[in-house]
């Protein structure tokens, strides 16, 4: 097995190719021309190939030298990035962190984490944009987006940090009617509050014990385009509807809402952090995401 080459020799070789001469490379590196020439000669000896063509008037890489130079540039860039990543990991979060999140999840989950984050890292400031529309992170100069549900294919980078359940719920005033329900098709006898922000607000698929599956198409008596407003309508007796667990569970615990057909499951969704394409994340981003992921896991 060939002995590993000293990475410094790759630096010297790339500097010579980029500068076009040993003299200019030595000046750029701050060392003597003799050292550069010696190290490049040792590199050629190690790889057993002529990498540079030298004449009295010019110096240029051979075909093998050009190919090797391209690979060396990539290796050195990766090495530099590795050290940069370590340096960033040691740094404390600082600067302005710009985040976008859905209104309901942002209000319920993200806002408390933002408050904790700024308390832990006083050198950080946060701007949180709550919107149920997908924000263009690059155009809006956002560092991070929190998205809930199902991601479409995208050139953006994403990390799944958790999941949520969807629950069919109603106001306690429907207790008697709900007690008579036996399976999902019976739900159509009750008024339904549709969440118009969803792609398919009227069609829902229920599963039982991961085997039986039923798809129900509802007719809405009320349609509202934000999830918190849907919850308010349900709480005030507007009808039954589907809510994410991060909103519904607290209402169920307090008795403001009751579960409907809890033995039947609705599709679960994911909770994602989404970033513009980049090689590294600054500490303000990684620090916040780690804190949010811990909050999501409970």
LUMSEVO-134672 format. One record per residue: y negated, z, x of N, C-alpha, C, CB in turn; residue number from 1; residue in one letter. Coordinates in steps of 0.1 Angstrom, whole numbers. Glycine has a CB too. Example, Ala and Ser with C-alpha at 12.3 -4.5 7.8 and 13.67 -1.06 7.14 Angstrom:
{lopa {57 78 132} {45 78 123} {33 78 132} {45 90 113} 1 A};
{lopa {22 71 128} {11 71 137} {0 79 129} {6 57 141} 2 S};
//
This chain:
{lopa {12 0 8} {0 0 0} {-13 0 9} {0 12 -10} 1 X};
{lopa {-22 -9 6} {-34 -10 14} {-43 2 13} {-42 -23 10} 2 X};
{lopa {-48 7 24} {-57 18 25} {-70 15 17} {-60 23 39} 3 X};
{lopa {-75 25 10} {-87 23 2} {-99 20 11} {-90 35 -7} 4 X};
{lopa {-107 10 7} {-119 6 15} {-130 16 13} {-123 -8 11} 5 X};
{lopa {-138 19 23} {-149 27 22} {-160 20 13} {-155 30 36} 6 X};
{lopa {-164 27 3} {-173 21 -7} {-187 17 0} {-176 30 -19} 7 X};
{lopa {-190 24 10} {-203 21 17} {-203 7 22} {-205 31 29} 8 X};
{lopa {-191 2 27} {-190 -12 32} {-193 -22 21} {-176 -14 38} 9 X};
{lopa {-189 -19 8} {-192 -28 -3} {-207 -28 -5} {-185 -23 -16} 10 X};
{lopa {-214 -17 -3} {-228 -16 -4} {-235 -25 6} {-233 -2 -3} 11 X};
{lopa {-230 -24 19} {-236 -32 30} {-234 -47 27} {-230 -28 43} 12 X};
{lopa {-222 -50 23} {-218 -64 20} {-227 -70 9} {-203 -66 17} 13 X};
{lopa {-228 -63 -2} {-237 -68 -13} {-251 -69 -9} {-236 -58 -25} 14 X};
{lopa {-256 -59 -1} {-270 -60 4} {-272 -72 12} {-273 -47 12} 15 X};
{lopa {-263 -76 21} {-264 -88 29} {-265 -100 21} {-252 -89 40} 16 X};
{lopa {-255 -101 11} {-255 -113 3} {-268 -114 -5} {-243 -113 -7} 17 X};
{lopa {-272 -103 -11} {-285 -103 -19} {-297 -106 -11} {-286 -90 -26} 18 X};
{lopa {-298 -101 1} {-310 -103 10} {-309 -116 17} {-311 -92 20} 19 X};
{lopa {-297 -121 19} {-296 -134 26} {-296 -133 41} {-307 -143 22} 20 X};
{lopa {-296 -121 47} {-296 -119 61} {-293 -104 64} {-310 -122 68} 21 X};
{lopa {-287 -102 77} {-284 -89 81} {-297 -81 83} {-275 -89 94} 22 X};
{lopa {-307 -87 89} {-319 -80 92} {-326 -75 79} {-329 -90 99} 23 X};
{lopa {-328 -83 69} {-334 -79 57} {-326 -68 50} {-336 -91 47} 24 X};
{lopa {-312 -70 50} {-303 -60 44} {-305 -46 51} {-289 -64 45} 25 X};
{lopa {-306 -46 64} {-308 -34 72} {-321 -27 69} {-307 -37 87} 26 X};
{lopa {-331 -35 67} {-345 -30 64} {-344 -24 50} {-355 -41 64} 27 X};
{lopa {-337 -30 40} {-336 -25 27} {-328 -12 26} {-330 -35 18} 28 X};
{lopa {-318 -11 35} {-309 1 35} {-315 12 43} {-295 -3 39} 29 X};
{lopa {-324 9 52} {-330 19 61} {-321 22 72} {-333 31 53} 30 X};
{lopa {-313 13 77} {-304 15 88} {-305 4 98} {-289 17 84} 31 X};
{lopa {-298 4 109} {-300 -6 119} {-291 -19 115} {-295 -1 133} 32 X};
{lopa {-296 -30 121} {-289 -42 118} {-274 -42 124} {-296 -54 124} 33 X};
{lopa {-273 -35 135} {-260 -34 142} {-250 -27 133} {-261 -26 155} 34 X};
{lopa {-254 -16 126} {-245 -9 117} {-241 -18 105} {-252 4 112} 35 X};
{lopa {-250 -25 100} {-247 -34 88} {-237 -44 93} {-259 -40 83} 36 X};
{lopa {-239 -51 104} {-230 -61 109} {-216 -56 112} {-236 -67 122} 37 X};
{lopa {-216 -44 118} {-203 -38 122} {-195 -34 109} {-205 -25 130} 38 X};
{lopa {-202 -29 99} {-195 -25 87} {-190 -37 79} {-204 -16 78} 39 X};
{lopa {-197 -47 78} {-193 -60 71} {-181 -66 79} {-205 -70 70} 40 X};
{lopa {-182 -65 92} {-170 -71 100} {-158 -63 97} {-174 -71 115} 41 X};
{lopa {-159 -50 96} {-147 -41 93} {-142 -44 79} {-151 -26 95} 42 X};
{lopa {-151 -47 70} {-147 -50 56} {-139 -63 56} {-159 -51 47} 43 X};
{lopa {-143 -73 64} {-136 -86 64} {-122 -84 71} {-144 -96 73} 44 X};
{lopa {-122 -75 81} {-109 -72 87} {-100 -65 78} {-111 -63 100} 45 X};
{lopa {-105 -56 70} {-97 -49 60} {-91 -58 49} {-104 -38 53} 46 X};
{lopa {-99 -67 44} {-94 -76 33} {-87 -88 39} {-106 -80 25} 47 X};
{lopa {-88 -90 52} {-82 -102 58} {-87 -115 54} {-67 -101 55} 48 X};
{lopa {-100 -116 51} {-106 -128 46} {-120 -129 51} {-106 -129 30} 49 X};
{lopa {-125 -141 55} {-138 -143 59} {-147 -143 46} {-140 -157 66} 50 X};
{lopa {-157 -134 46} {-165 -133 34} {-179 -140 36} {-167 -119 31} 51 X};
{lopa {-184 -141 48} {-197 -147 51} {-196 -158 61} {-206 -136 56} 52 X};
{lopa {-203 -168 59} {-204 -179 69} {-217 -177 76} {-204 -194 62} 53 X};
{lopa {-217 -175 90} {-228 -172 98} {-231 -184 107} {-226 -159 106} 54 X};
{lopa {-244 -188 107} {-249 -198 116} {-262 -193 122} {-251 -212 110} 55 X};
{lopa {-267 -200 132} {-280 -195 138} {-292 -196 128} {-283 -203 150} 56 X};
{lopa {-290 -205 118} {-301 -207 109} {-300 -200 95} {-304 -221 107} 57 X};
{lopa {-287 -198 91} {-285 -193 77} {-272 -185 76} {-285 -204 67} 58 X};
{lopa {-272 -177 65} {-260 -169 62} {-257 -171 47} {-262 -154 66} 59 X};
{lopa {-245 -174 44} {-241 -175 30} {-227 -171 28} {-243 -189 25} 60 X};
{lopa {-223 -166 16} {-210 -162 13} {-200 -174 12} {-209 -153 0} 61 X};
{lopa {-188 -172 16} {-178 -182 14} {-174 -181 -1} {-165 -179 23} 62 X};
{lopa {-165 -190 -5} {-160 -190 -19} {-154 -177 -23} {-150 -202 -22} 63 X};
{lopa {-146 -172 -14} {-139 -159 -16} {-150 -148 -16} {-129 -156 -5} 64 X};
{lopa {-160 -150 -7} {-171 -140 -6} {-179 -139 -19} {-180 -143 5} 65 X};
{lopa {-182 -151 -26} {-189 -151 -38} {-181 -144 -49} {-192 -165 -42} 66 X};
{lopa {-168 -146 -50} {-160 -140 -60} {-160 -125 -58} {-146 -146 -60} 67 X};
{lopa {-158 -121 -45} {-157 -107 -41} {-170 -100 -44} {-153 -106 -26} 68 X};
{lopa {-181 -107 -41} {-194 -101 -43} {-197 -97 -58} {-205 -110 -39} 69 X};
{lopa {-192 -106 -67} {-194 -104 -81} {-186 -92 -85} {-189 -116 -89} 70 X};
{lopa {-174 -90 -80} {-166 -78 -83} {-172 -66 -77} {-151 -80 -78} 71 X};
{lopa {-177 -67 -65} {-183 -55 -59} {-195 -50 -67} {-187 -58 -44} 72 X};
{lopa {-203 -60 -71} {-215 -56 -79} {-211 -48 -91} {-223 -69 -83} 73 X};
{lopa {-200 -52 -98} {-195 -45 -110} {-190 -31 -106} {-184 -53 -116} 74 X};
{lopa {-183 -30 -95} {-178 -18 -91} {-189 -8 -87} {-169 -19 -78} 75 X};
{lopa {-199 -13 -80} {-210 -4 -76} {-218 0 -89} {-219 -11 -66} 76 X};
{lopa {-220 -9 -98} {-227 -5 -110} {-220 6 -118} {-229 -18 -119} 77 X};
{lopa {-206 4 -119} {-198 14 -126} {-199 28 -119} {-184 10 -127} 78 X};
{lopa {-199 28 -106} {-200 40 -98} {-214 47 -100} {-199 37 -83} 79 X};
{lopa {-224 39 -100} {-238 44 -103} {-239 50 -117} {-248 33 -101} 80 X};
{lopa {-233 43 -127} {-233 48 -140} {-225 61 -142} {-227 37 -150} 81 X};
{lopa {-214 62 -134} {-206 74 -135} {-214 86 -130} {-193 73 -127} 82 X};
{lopa {-222 84 -119} {-230 95 -114} {-241 98 -124} {-235 92 -100} 83 X};
{lopa {-247 88 -130} {-258 90 -140} {-253 97 -152} {-264 76 -144} 84 X};
{lopa {-241 94 -156} {-235 101 -167} {-233 116 -165} {-222 95 -171} 85 X};
{lopa {-229 119 -152} {-227 133 -149} {-240 140 -148} {-220 134 -135} 86 X};
{lopa {-251 133 -143} {-264 139 -142} {-269 142 -156} {-274 130 -134} 87 X};
{lopa {-267 132 -166} {-272 134 -179} {-265 146 -186} {-270 121 -187} 88 X};
{lopa {-252 147 -183} {-244 158 -189} {-249 172 -185} {-229 157 -186} 89 X};
{lopa {-255 173 -173} {-260 185 -168} {-274 188 -173} {-261 185 -153} 90 X};
{lopa {-281 178 -178} {-295 180 -182} {-295 186 -196} {-302 166 -183} 91 X};
{lopa {-306 193 -199} {-308 199 -212} {-314 189 -221} {-317 212 -211} 92 X};
{lopa {-311 189 -234} {-317 180 -243} {-332 182 -244} {-311 182 -257} 93 X};
{lopa {-340 171 -244} {-354 171 -245} {-359 158 -250} {-360 174 -231} 94 X};
{lopa {-372 159 -255} {-378 147 -261} {-376 146 -276} {-372 135 -254} 95 X};
{lopa {-380 135 -282} {-380 132 -296} {-367 126 -300} {-392 123 -300} 96 X};
{lopa {-360 132 -309} {-347 126 -315} {-350 121 -329} {-336 137 -315} 97 X};
{lopa {-347 108 -331} {-350 102 -344} {-337 99 -350} {-359 89 -342} 98 X};
{lopa {-335 104 -362} {-322 104 -370} {-325 98 -384} {-315 117 -370} 99 X};
{lopa {-315 90 -389} {-315 87 -403} {-302 91 -409} {-318 71 -404} 100 X};
{lopa {-303 95 -422} {-291 100 -429} {-292 97 -444} {-288 115 -426} 101 X};
{lopa {-281 97 -451} {-282 96 -466} {-289 108 -472} {-268 94 -472} 102 X};
{lopa {-296 106 -483} {-304 117 -488} {-295 129 -492} {-311 112 -501} 103 X};
{lopa {-284 127 -499} {-276 139 -503} {-270 146 -491} {-266 134 -513} 104 X};
{lopa {-263 138 -483} {-256 145 -471} {-266 150 -461} {-247 134 -464} 105 X};
{lopa {-277 143 -460} {-288 147 -451} {-294 161 -455} {-299 137 -450} 106 X};
{lopa {-297 162 -468} {-302 174 -473} {-293 186 -472} {-307 172 -487} 107 X};
{lopa {-280 183 -476} {-270 194 -476} {-265 198 -463} {-259 190 -485} 108 X};
{lopa {-262 189 -454} {-255 192 -442} {-264 190 -429} {-243 183 -440} 109 X};
{lopa {-271 179 -429} {-278 175 -416} {-290 184 -414} {-282 160 -417} 110 X};
{lopa {-298 187 -424} {-310 195 -423} {-307 208 -417} {-317 196 -436} 111 X};
{lopa {-297 216 -421} {-295 229 -414} {-291 227 -400} {-283 236 -422} 112 X};
{lopa {-284 217 -396} {-281 214 -382} {-293 211 -374} {-270 203 -381} 113 X};
{lopa {-302 203 -380} {-315 200 -373} {-323 213 -370} {-324 191 -382} 114 X};
{lopa {-323 222 -380} {-330 235 -378} {-324 243 -366} {-330 243 -391} 115 X};
{lopa {-310 243 -366} {-303 250 -356} {-305 244 -342} {-288 251 -359} 116 X};
{lopa {-305 230 -342} {-307 223 -330} {-320 225 -323} {-305 208 -332} 117 X};
{lopa {-331 224 -331} {-344 227 -325} {-346 241 -321} {-355 223 -336} 118 X};
{lopa {-339 250 -328} {-340 264 -323} {-333 266 -310} {-334 274 -334} 119 X};
{lopa {-322 259 -308} {-314 261 -295} {-321 253 -284} {-300 255 -297} 120 X};
{lopa {-328 242 -287} {-334 234 -277} {-348 231 -280} {-326 220 -275} 121 X};
{lopa {-357 241 -276} {-371 240 -280} {-379 228 -274} {-378 253 -276} 122 X};
{lopa {-373 222 -263} {-379 211 -257} {-376 198 -265} {-374 209 -243} 123 X};
{lopa {-369 199 -276} {-365 188 -285} {-373 188 -298} {-350 187 -287} 124 X};
{lopa {-378 177 -302} {-383 175 -315} {-375 165 -323} {-398 171 -315} 125 X};
{lopa {-374 167 -336} {-366 158 -344} {-374 152 -356} {-353 166 -350} 126 X};
{lopa {-372 139 -357} {-377 132 -369} {-365 128 -377} {-386 120 -365} 127 X};
{lopa {-363 133 -390} {-352 129 -398} {-357 121 -410} {-345 142 -403} 128 X};
{lopa {-351 109 -411} {-355 99 -421} {-343 99 -431} {-358 85 -416} 129 X};
{lopa {-345 104 -443} {-335 105 -454} {-336 92 -463} {-336 118 -462} 130 X};
{lopa {-326 84 -463} {-326 72 -471} {-311 68 -474} {-333 60 -463} 131 X};
{lopa {-309 64 -487} {-296 59 -491} {-294 45 -487} {-294 61 -506} 132 X};
{lopa {-303 38 -481} {-302 25 -476} {-298 25 -461} {-314 16 -478} 133 X};
{lopa {-290 15 -457} {-287 15 -442} {-299 10 -434} {-275 5 -440} 134 X};
{lopa {-303 18 -425} {-315 16 -417} {-312 8 -405} {-322 29 -413} 135 X};
{lopa {-320 -2 -402} {-318 -10 -389} {-322 -1 -378} {-326 -23 -390} 136 X};
{lopa {-312 4 -370} {-315 14 -360} {-324 8 -349} {-302 19 -353} 137 X};
{lopa {-322 -4 -345} {-329 -10 -334} {-344 -13 -339} {-323 -23 -329} 138 X};
{lopa {-345 -19 -350} {-358 -23 -356} {-367 -10 -358} {-357 -31 -368} 139 X};
{lopa {-360 0 -363} {-367 13 -366} {-368 23 -354} {-361 19 -378} 140 X};
{lopa {-362 18 -343} {-362 27 -331} {-356 40 -333} {-377 29 -326} 141 X};
{lopa {-344 40 -340} {-337 52 -343} {-327 55 -332} {-330 51 -356} 142 X};
{lopa {-325 68 -328} {-315 72 -318} {-301 73 -325} {-318 85 -312} 143 X};
{lopa {-300 76 -338} {-288 80 -344} {-288 78 -359} {-284 94 -340} 144 X};
{lopa {-277 74 -365} {-276 73 -379} {-264 81 -383} {-275 58 -384} 145 X};
{lopa {-265 89 -394} {-253 95 -400} {-250 87 -412} {-257 110 -404} 146 X};
{lopa {-237 82 -413} {-233 74 -424} {-221 80 -431} {-230 59 -420} 147 X};
{lopa {-220 80 -444} {-210 86 -451} {-203 76 -460} {-216 98 -460} 148 X};
{lopa {-190 75 -460} {-182 66 -468} {-173 57 -460} {-192 57 -476} 149 X};
{lopa {-175 44 -461} {-167 34 -454} {-176 25 -446} {-158 27 -464} 150 X};
{lopa {-174 24 -433} {-183 15 -425} {-179 1 -426} {-182 20 -410} 151 X};
{lopa {-189 -8 -427} {-186 -22 -426} {-185 -26 -411} {-198 -31 -433} 152 X};
{lopa {-180 -38 -408} {-179 -42 -394} {-193 -43 -389} {-172 -56 -393} 153 X};
{lopa {-195 -39 -377} {-209 -39 -371} {-208 -39 -356} {-216 -26 -375} 154 X};
{lopa {-219 -44 -350} {-220 -44 -335} {-224 -31 -330} {-230 -55 -331} 155 X};
{lopa {-228 -22 -339} {-232 -8 -335} {-219 0 -331} {-239 -1 -347} 156 X};
{lopa {-222 11 -324} {-211 19 -320} {-210 31 -329} {-213 24 -305} 157 X};
{lopa {-198 36 -332} {-197 46 -342} {-186 56 -338} {-193 41 -356} 158 X};
{lopa {-188 69 -342} {-178 79 -340} {-175 87 -353} {-183 89 -329} 159 X};
{lopa {-163 88 -357} {-159 95 -369} {-159 110 -366} {-146 90 -375} 160 X};
{lopa {-167 118 -372} {-167 132 -369} {-161 141 -380} {-181 137 -367} 161 X};
{lopa {-158 134 -391} {-152 142 -402} {-149 133 -414} {-161 153 -406} 162 X};
{lopa {-145 140 -425} {-142 133 -438} {-147 141 -450} {-127 129 -438} 163 X};
{lopa {-146 135 -461} {-150 142 -473} {-141 137 -485} {-165 140 -477} 164 X};
{lopa {-139 145 -495} {-132 142 -507} {-141 139 -518} {-122 153 -511} 165 X};
{lopa {-137 130 -527} {-144 127 -539} {-138 135 -551} {-145 112 -542} 166 X};
{lopa {-146 141 -559} {-141 150 -570} {-146 145 -583} {-144 164 -567} 167 X};
{lopa {-138 144 -593} {-142 142 -607} {-146 155 -613} {-131 135 -616} 168 X};
{lopa {-159 156 -618} {-164 169 -623} {-171 168 -636} {-173 176 -612} 169 X};
{lopa {-173 179 -642} {-180 179 -655} {-187 193 -657} {-170 176 -667} 170 X};
{lopa {-196 193 -667} {-202 206 -671} {-192 214 -678} {-215 203 -679} 171 X};
{lopa {-193 228 -677} {-184 236 -685} {-184 234 -700} {-187 251 -682} 172 X};
{lopa {-194 228 -705} {-194 225 -719} {-183 216 -724} {-208 220 -723} 173 X};
{lopa {-177 208 -714} {-166 199 -717} {-153 206 -715} {-168 187 -709} 174 X};
{lopa {-152 219 -713} {-140 226 -710} {-129 223 -721} {-142 241 -710} 175 X};
{lopa {-132 223 -733} {-121 221 -743} {-116 206 -743} {-127 223 -758} 176 X};
{lopa {-125 197 -741} {-121 183 -741} {-113 180 -728} {-133 173 -741} 177 X};
{lopa {-116 186 -717} {-109 184 -704} {-95 190 -705} {-117 190 -692} 178 X};
{lopa {-94 201 -712} {-81 207 -713} {-71 198 -720} {-82 220 -721} 179 X};
{lopa {-75 189 -728} {-66 180 -735} {-62 167 -727} {-73 175 -748} 180 X};
{lopa {-68 165 -715} {-66 154 -707} {-52 155 -700} {-77 151 -696} 181 X};
{lopa {-45 144 -699} {-32 144 -693} {-31 135 -681} {-21 141 -703} 182 X};
{lopa {-38 124 -681} {-38 114 -670} {-51 107 -670} {-26 105 -671} 183 X};
{lopa {-54 99 -659} {-67 93 -658} {-72 84 -669} {-67 85 -645} 184 X};
{lopa {-63 77 -676} {-67 68 -686} {-74 76 -698} {-56 60 -692} 185 X};
{lopa {-71 89 -699} {-77 97 -710} {-92 100 -707} {-69 110 -711} 186 X};
{lopa {-96 98 -695} {-110 101 -691} {-120 92 -699} {-112 99 -676} 187 X};
{lopa {-116 80 -703} {-125 70 -709} {-130 75 -722} {-119 57 -710} 188 X};
{lopa {-124 86 -728} {-129 91 -740} {-141 100 -739} {-118 100 -747} 189 X};
{lopa {-145 103 -726} {-156 112 -723} {-168 103 -718} {-153 123 -713} 190 X};
{lopa {-180 108 -721} {-192 100 -715} {-191 101 -700} {-205 106 -720} 191 X};
{lopa {-196 90 -694} {-195 89 -679} {-209 86 -673} {-185 77 -675} 192 X};
{lopa {-212 93 -663} {-225 91 -655} {-222 83 -643} {-232 105 -652} 193 X};
{lopa {-227 71 -642} {-224 62 -631} {-234 64 -620} {-224 48 -636} 194 X};
{lopa {-229 64 -608} {-238 64 -596} {-241 50 -592} {-231 72 -584} 195 X};
{lopa {-252 45 -595} {-256 31 -593} {-258 28 -578} {-268 28 -601} 196 X};
{lopa {-258 38 -570} {-260 35 -555} {-246 31 -549} {-264 48 -548} 197 X};
{lopa {-235 32 -556} {-222 28 -551} {-219 14 -554} {-211 37 -557} 198 X};
{lopa {-211 8 -546} {-208 -6 -547} {-200 -9 -560} {-199 -11 -535} 199 X};
{lopa {-190 0 -563} {-182 -1 -575} {-183 12 -583} {-167 -4 -572} 200 X};
{lopa {-194 15 -590} {-196 28 -597} {-188 30 -609} {-211 29 -600} 201 X};
{lopa {-182 20 -615} {-175 21 -627} {-159 20 -626} {-179 11 -637} 202 X};
{lopa {-154 17 -614} {-140 15 -613} {-135 25 -602} {-136 1 -608} 203 X};
{lopa {-125 33 -606} {-120 44 -598} {-105 44 -598} {-126 58 -602} 204 X};
{lopa {-99 46 -586} {-84 46 -585} {-80 61 -582} {-79 37 -574} 205 X};
{lopa {-71 66 -590} {-66 79 -588} {-51 79 -583} {-66 87 -602} 206 X};
{lopa {-47 88 -575} {-33 89 -570} {-28 103 -573} {-32 85 -555} 207 X};
{lopa {-15 104 -575} {-9 117 -578} {3 118 -568} {-4 118 -593} 208 X};
{lopa {3 129 -560} {13 132 -551} {16 120 -541} {26 135 -558} 209 X};
{lopa {5 113 -538} {6 101 -529} {16 90 -534} {10 105 -515} 210 X};
{lopa {19 91 -547} {29 81 -552} {23 73 -563} {42 88 -556} 211 X};
{lopa {21 80 -574} {16 73 -586} {1 69 -584} {17 82 -599} 212 X};
{lopa {-3 58 -589} {-16 53 -588} {-21 47 -601} {-17 42 -577} 213 X};
{lopa {-33 51 -605} {-39 46 -617} {-54 42 -615} {-39 57 -628} 214 X};
{lopa {-57 30 -619} {-71 26 -618} {-78 26 -632} {-72 11 -612} 215 X};
{lopa {-89 32 -633} {-96 34 -645} {-110 27 -644} {-98 48 -649} 216 X};
{lopa {-113 19 -655} {-127 13 -656} {-134 20 -667} {-126 -2 -659} 217 X};
{lopa {-146 26 -663} {-154 33 -672} {-166 25 -678} {-160 46 -665} 218 X};
{lopa {-171 30 -689} {-183 25 -694} {-194 36 -693} {-182 20 -709} 219 X};
{lopa {-205 33 -687} {-214 44 -684} {-223 46 -696} {-223 40 -672} 220 X};
{lopa {-225 59 -698} {-235 63 -708} {-249 65 -701} {-231 76 -716} 221 X};
{lopa {-248 69 -689} {-260 70 -680} {-257 64 -667} {-264 86 -679} 222 X};
{lopa {-267 57 -661} {-265 52 -647} {-278 57 -639} {-264 36 -647} 223 X};
{lopa {-275 63 -628} {-286 68 -619} {-283 64 -605} {-287 84 -620} 224 X};
{lopa {-294 61 -597} {-292 55 -584} {-292 65 -572} {-302 45 -582} 225 X};
{lopa {-292 78 -575} {-291 87 -564} {-280 98 -567} {-304 94 -560} 226 X};
{lopa {-272 102 -557} {-261 112 -560} {-266 125 -565} {-253 113 -548} 227 X};
{lopa {-277 131 -559} {-281 144 -564} {-286 143 -579} {-293 149 -555} 228 X};
{lopa {-292 132 -583} {-296 131 -596} {-284 129 -606} {-305 118 -598} 229 X};
{lopa {-274 122 -601} {-261 122 -609} {-256 136 -611} {-251 113 -601} 230 X};
{lopa {-256 144 -600} {-251 157 -602} {-259 165 -612} {-251 164 -588} 231 X};
{lopa {-272 163 -612} {-281 170 -621} {-277 166 -635} {-296 168 -618} 232 X};
{lopa {-275 153 -637} {-272 149 -651} {-258 155 -656} {-271 133 -651} 233 X};
{lopa {-249 155 -647} {-236 161 -650} {-237 176 -653} {-225 159 -639} 234 X};
{lopa {-245 183 -645} {-246 197 -647} {-253 200 -661} {-255 203 -636} 235 X};
{lopa {-261 191 -665} {-268 193 -678} {-261 187 -690} {-282 187 -677} 236 X};
{lopa {-248 183 -688} {-240 179 -699} {-241 164 -702} {-244 186 -711} 237 X};
{lopa {-246 156 -693} {-247 141 -695} {-234 134 -695} {-255 135 -684} 238 X};
{lopa {-223 140 -689} {-210 134 -689} {-202 138 -677} {-211 119 -690} 239 X};
{lopa {-191 132 -675} {-183 134 -663} {-187 124 -652} {-168 133 -666} 240 X};
{lopa {-184 127 -639} {-187 118 -629} {-180 122 -616} {-203 117 -626} 241 X};
{lopa {-181 114 -606} {-175 116 -593} {-186 120 -583} {-167 103 -588} 242 X};
{lopa {-183 131 -576} {-193 136 -566} {-185 139 -553} {-200 149 -571} 243 X};
{lopa {-192 138 -542} {-186 142 -529} {-184 157 -528} {-194 137 -517} 244 X};
{lopa {-174 161 -521} {-171 176 -521} {-182 184 -514} {-158 178 -513} 245 X};
{lopa {-190 178 -505} {-201 186 -499} {-212 189 -508} {-206 178 -487} 246 X};
{lopa {-213 182 -520} {-222 186 -530} {-215 194 -541} {-228 173 -536} 247 X};
{lopa {-203 190 -545} {-196 195 -557} {-190 209 -555} {-186 186 -561} 248 X};
{lopa {-185 212 -543} {-178 225 -541} {-186 237 -544} {-172 225 -528} 249 X};
{lopa {-198 237 -540} {-207 248 -542} {-210 250 -557} {-220 247 -535} 250 X};
{lopa {-212 239 -564} {-214 239 -578} {-202 244 -586} {-218 226 -584} 251 X};
{lopa {-190 240 -581} {-177 245 -587} {-175 260 -585} {-165 237 -582} 252 X};
{lopa {-179 264 -573} {-177 279 -569} {-186 287 -578} {-180 281 -555} 253 X};
{lopa {-198 282 -581} {-208 290 -589} {-205 289 -604} {-222 285 -586} 254 X};
{lopa {-196 280 -608} {-194 278 -622} {-202 268 -629} {-195 291 -629} 255 X};
{lopa {-212 262 -622} {-221 252 -628} {-213 239 -631} {-232 249 -618} 256 X};
{lopa {-202 236 -624} {-194 224 -627} {-179 229 -627} {-197 213 -616} 257 X};
{lopa {-171 221 -633} {-157 223 -633} {-149 211 -629} {-152 228 -647} 258 X};
{lopa {-138 212 -622} {-130 200 -618} {-123 194 -630} {-120 204 -607} 259 X};
{lopa {-122 181 -629} {-115 173 -640} {-102 167 -634} {-124 162 -646} 260 X};
{lopa {-91 169 -640} {-78 164 -635} {-77 166 -619} {-77 149 -638} 261 X};
{lopa {-77 179 -615} {-77 181 -601} {-63 177 -594} {-79 196 -598} 262 X};
{lopa {-53 175 -602} {-40 171 -596} {-40 157 -592} {-29 174 -606} 263 X};
{lopa {-50 149 -597} {-51 135 -593} {-62 133 -582} {-55 126 -606} 264 X};
{lopa {-59 126 -572} {-69 125 -560} {-76 111 -561} {-61 126 -547} 265 X};
{lopa {-88 112 -557} {-97 100 -555} {-97 97 -540} {-111 102 -561} 266 X};
{lopa {-101 84 -537} {-101 80 -522} {-111 89 -514} {-106 66 -521} 267 X};
{lopa {-106 93 -502} {-115 101 -493} {-123 91 -485} {-106 110 -484} 268 X};
{lopa {-134 96 -480} {-143 88 -471} {-145 95 -458} {-156 85 -478} 269 X};
{lopa {-151 87 -449} {-154 93 -435} {-169 96 -433} {-150 82 -425} 270 X};
{lopa {-171 105 -424} {-185 109 -420} {-186 104 -405} {-187 124 -421} 271 X};
{lopa {-196 95 -403} {-197 89 -390} {-211 91 -384} {-195 74 -392} 272 X};
{lopa {-211 91 -370} {-224 90 -363} {-224 76 -357} {-225 101 -352} 273 X};
{lopa {-235 69 -360} {-236 55 -356} {-248 53 -346} {-238 46 -368} 274 X};
{lopa {-246 46 -336} {-256 44 -325} {-259 30 -322} {-251 51 -312} 275 X};
{lopa {-271 27 -317} {-273 13 -312} {-264 11 -300} {-288 11 -308} 276 X};
{lopa {-260 -1 -297} {-251 -4 -285} {-258 1 -272} {-247 -19 -285} 277 X};
{lopa {-252 9 -265} {-257 14 -252} {-246 20 -244} {-269 24 -254} 278 X};
{lopa {-248 20 -231} {-237 25 -222} {-237 40 -222} {-240 20 -207} 279 X};
{lopa {-248 47 -222} {-248 61 -222} {-257 67 -233} {-254 67 -209} 280 X};
{lopa {-254 79 -237} {-262 86 -247} {-270 97 -240} {-253 92 -258} 281 X};
{lopa {-283 98 -243} {-291 109 -236} {-286 122 -242} {-306 107 -239} 282 X};
{lopa {-289 133 -234} {-284 146 -239} {-289 150 -252} {-289 157 -229} 283 X};
{lopa {-301 146 -257} {-306 150 -270} {-296 144 -281} {-320 145 -272} 284 X};
{lopa {-291 132 -278} {-282 126 -288} {-268 133 -288} {-280 111 -286} 285 X};
{lopa {-262 134 -276} {-249 140 -275} {-249 154 -279} {-243 139 -260} 286 X};
{lopa {-259 162 -276} {-260 176 -280} {-261 177 -295} {-273 182 -273} 287 X};
{lopa {-269 169 -301} {-270 170 -316} {-257 166 -323} {-281 161 -321} 288 X};
{lopa {-251 155 -318} {-238 151 -324} {-227 161 -323} {-233 138 -318} 289 X};
{lopa {-226 168 -311} {-216 178 -309} {-219 190 -319} {-217 183 -294} 290 X};
{lopa {-231 193 -321} {-235 204 -330} {-231 201 -344} {-249 208 -328} 291 X};
{lopa {-234 188 -348} {-231 184 -361} {-216 183 -364} {-237 170 -364} 292 X};
{lopa {-209 178 -354} {-194 178 -355} {-188 192 -357} {-188 171 -342} 293 X};
{lopa {-193 201 -350} {-189 215 -352} {-192 220 -366} {-195 225 -341} 294 X};
{lopa {-204 217 -371} {-207 221 -385} {-198 214 -395} {-222 218 -387} 295 X};
{lopa {-195 202 -393} {-186 194 -402} {-172 200 -403} {-186 179 -398} 296 X};
{lopa {-167 204 -391} {-154 210 -390} {-154 224 -395} {-148 210 -376} 297 X};
{lopa {-165 230 -396} {-166 244 -401} {-161 254 -392} {-158 245 -414} 298 X};
//
